[in-house]
Structures are given as structure tokens and as C-alpha cells.
Amino acid sequence: MVAAGQESTQGSEAFLEECRLEIPAKRFGSPEELRALCAFLCSSHAGYLTG
């Protein structure tokens, strides 16, 4: 993958596809999933999490 800030010869669609394939689920998260993650991390249920 191209480091941030470096020029790339590939198009943005190819870059996004390359990024997507590096994700274990092979897809990007939805806004609803991100919203649920943020709500969980800000809740008392995540009190034991570190790092």
C-alpha cells in the first residue's frame, strides 16, 4: 500500500479496493456500525478496555 502523503500512480478506486482487501472482513464499516462502536467505547460497558 502507498504510504500517506506519497504520490500514487493508481486511481482512487484501485486504492480503495486495495485498502478494503486488507481489512479482515473484506469490507468497509457502515456509518451505523461506526456509530454503534463509538457509543460502546463511550459507555461504561467499555470501562475495562485499554490500549
LINTA-V526165 format. One record per pair of residues at least 24 apart in sequence whose ideal C-beta (glycine too) atoms are under 10 Angstrom apart, sorted by the first residue. I is the first residue (numbers start at 1). J is the second residue. If there is no record, write none. Layout:
BEGIN
i	j
I	J
I	J
END
This chain:
BEGIN
none
END
